[in-house]
C-alpha cells in the first residue's frame, strides 16, 4: 500500500514538475496558436538535427527506471535514425512510411500489421517535429504553457479518443528554441517513459 | 352444347381469377434471393449449414478504399463519411481500417493466458534456446522496442510471446500502413487509400438491400467525390451482384421494350385495329394475374425469377388471341362467333393441355424456382385460355367489314407453298437417310459444359479491382474449404491440430497459399497443457523469469508473487473463449449440429485442389468442400435430368395426342419439334457451345410451342390461311420475346435465347410435316 502510494506520489511529482501546470492552458487563443507556429518554425529551422538520447522507463513494479542510451537524428526530409547503443545495440530507420530495424547486422522491415505499436510510435514521433496544430488537434487536446523563461516551452497532448487513449494518457513535450529537450509519455496505468535529448552541437 | 358449358366454366374461372387476383395482388410477396432458386437438398446437412454461415460472413463484407492526392484533406472528411454510412440501417457495421488493423474482441481475453497460448515459433524457441540467450533477447526487446515494456506485460506476459500468437490470427497485410494521424492506409499499386470495412445488414443478393446500400454509398461519398483527384476502389460480393442486377435490368428493359414494340407493330400491321391490339393482350394480363395468385397461394411467395420467366411463358398465351383473330379475319363478313369458337375449341384446348403438360414437367427438375415457373405459367395459360373462350365470342361477335387483305393472302400462299416445298424435300427417301447422319453428327460433336464460372459473366473491371485490393491485404480466401468435425470441442480442436502438419507441408510445397483454423484461436486443452508444462519448466523452473525480474530490478517478494501467479495459469477453456472468438470478424466459422461439433478450415489461394483434397481424404472426420465443383456437379445432374424430362414430355404429349390421332398421328405431331430441337442442338454445337441445363430448358419450351404449331396445322387443315397466319405471328412474337435473349451478355441467358430462337424458327418451318402428304 505504502509502495503504491509512493509510486503514485512519484508519478504525480514527475508529472507536475514536468507539466508545470501546462494542463491549465489549452490552446484556444490566436496568440497561443501564433506561438506554436513560431515554435514549429524554429524546430523546422534546426533540421537536420542530431542528439544524444536517454530513455527512462518508469514502471510501477520496478524500483528504478530502466535506462537505455543512444543517438537520434532527423533529416530535413523527415528521415529518422533511432539508435540505441546501451544496454543493447538496436537501430531503427524511418523513411516516410517505411520502418526498418537492425539488430546485430540483421535488418527487418516493420509493418503496421506486424508490429502496430512500434510502427505507430515512430510514425507519430517523427512527425512531432512538424508540430502541425491542425493535425495534432485531430487526435489530441493540445495545451501550451505560458512562456516562463525566454525561449523555453512546454506542450501537452491529451488523446481525445480511441485507439490512442488506450495506449497513451498524456504526452508532454518540453523544449527550448528549435530543440526538443524532453518527451514524457504517460500510459493509462502508472507507467511512464521519459525521453531526454541533448544536443552536443548546441551546447 | 359442350361449348356452352365450356364457355360458362371459362367465364366463372375468369371471374374468380380476377376477384382473387385483386385480393391477392396487394399482398404479393416477392422473393429476391437468387439462392432460393437452387434446390435445398441436404438443407439440414452440416455442409449446407457451413456454407450458409460462411457466406453470411463473407458475402456481407465489403471493402471501400478512398484515395486522393491530398490524403490529409480526405482524412479530415473520413469521419463524416463513416457517420453518414452508419445512419443507414442497411449496414450492420462500418469500421475504419480492415481486418488486420482492427483490435479483435478476443485479444483482451488472451492477456491472462500467455503461458498456455504459444505459437509454434515460441514453442521451438523455448525448447531449443538456452535460458541466457532467451533472457537477453527478452531484455533487449523490453529495453529497446518502443511501447514494449509495461507493468501489464511484465507481470502477465513477461516473455512477450503473446504478440507472436495474436499476430498469426491476422492475415499478413504487406500493404497496410498507419499514417501520422493513426489512420490505416492501404498501399495499392503505389497509391495510398484509406480503408473502410462495411458489413451489410442483409444478403447482397436482395434487390432491396442493393438499392438501399447503393443509395447510402452515393450519399455518404458525395462530399469526398468532389475532392480533386479523388479515387475509389471497392470489392465485395455486393459490388458484383449490384453490377449483375444492373446488367440484367438493362437487358430486360432493352429486350422487353424491343419485344413489346415489335409485337405491337406487327399486330397493328396485320389486324389494323387498335381495339384488337388491346384485346390481344387482355388474356395475358388475366393470365399473369392468375399465375401470380396461384403461385402466391401455393408457395406463400413468388420468386422474382418465376415472376420474370413465368410471366414470359404466359406471354405465349397471345397465340390464343392470334388464332381467334385470324380465324375471324379469314371468315370475313361471314364470321359467326359461335361456330368460330367451336372450331377453335379442339386445337386451342389441345394446345393448352400439351403446353401445360410441357411446363408442368418442369416440376420434375427439382429446382424450386422452376417449379414456381411451371405453376405460374400453367395457371396463367389456363386463365388466358378461359378469357379467350369465355369472352372473345361475345366481344368479337360482330363480323369484320372485310376479309383477309389480298396482299397478306398472297404472302401466306407464297410462304405456305415454300414451306411445303421444303417439307417435300425432307420427305425424300434421301432426306430420311440424313436423319441418322444428323443424329450421328450431334453425337460426334457432343460436348457438355456445366461450369458455372463460364455461365456467369463476371464484370472484368470489378474482378481486376478485387485482385488489386486483396493482394496487399494478404491474398484472397479460396472458395474451397475443409470441414472438420469432432464429438466435442476438444476432439474437434485436436483434429484441427493434427491437420496443421500436412497443411504446413502443403504451404511449403507451394500447394496452398495459407490456411486459417480455429485451433489458431483456441488450442486444444491437450496442447495448452503441454504448453504450460513447457513454459513452467523452461521459464519458471529454469530460473529464467527470476533472473529476468532481478535484472530489471524488481523487488524479490513481488517477483515471487508474479512468478507464482504465472505458475498457476490454467488452460483457456472453450466455454470462456468461444463466445469472444465468434465475435471476431476474422475468426473461422464453427458450429454444432446434431450433437457434433464442426469448424471450417479456410484456405488462402492458390489452392492445389488435388493435393488438399488428398490431405482431407487421409484424415478422419475431415471433408473437402469445393462449392464450385459442387454447383457444377449439380448443374450436370440437372442437365441430365432435364434431358430425361424432355424425353418424358415428348412421350406424355405423344400419349395424350394419340388418343385423338392414333400412334402414327402422334408421331407426326411430335416429329417436327423433335427434329427442330435436334437441328437447334446441332446448331449450337457447331457454334462451339457446350450443352448445359439451360439449352435443355430451352428445348422444353421449343417442345411446348412447337407441338402447338403442329396441332393447329393438323386441326386447322393445311389449307387454312388463318392457321398459317396465326403460326407465323406466333413464331415472330416468340422470337421477339425469347429469341432476343440471345443478345444477353450473360452466357446462360444467351444460350437459352439462341436455342429458343433456332428451335422455334425450325419448328415453324417443319410444322407441315405433321399433316398428310400433299
Interface residues (C-beta under 8 A of the other chain):
Chain A: X57 X59 X60 X61 X62 X63 X64 X66 X68 X84 X87 X88 X90 X97 X103 X111 X112 X113 X114 X115 X116 X117 X118 X119 X120 X121 X122 X123 X124 X125 X126 X127 X135 X138 X139 X163 X164 X167 X187 X189 X190 X191
Chain B: X72 X75 X76 X100 X101 X103 X136 X139 X140 X142 X143 X144 X145 X146 X147 X148 X149 X150 X151 X152 X154 X155 X163 X167 X170 X172 X173 X174 X176 X177 X178 X179 X180 X181 X182 X184 X185 X187 X552 X553 X554 X555 X558 X562
